[in-house]
Amino acid sequence: MVCAVDLQKRDSETKILLGCRKEEMETIIQIHNSESFAGYLIVRGQEEE
């Protein structure tokens, strides 16, 4: 899940990430931590297979 805040627009949103690999999550959070955005990635613990 990504919680993002647009500091310029004073708006926030929460996005649920399903089926993403670690690399994809890192890319997503980098995008949400640019320009006027501030983002926080919350990762739920995954069971070992």
Protein Blocks (a to p, Z undefined) as FASTA:
>chain_A
ZZdddfklopacddddehiafklmmmmmmmmmgcjbccdddddddddZZ
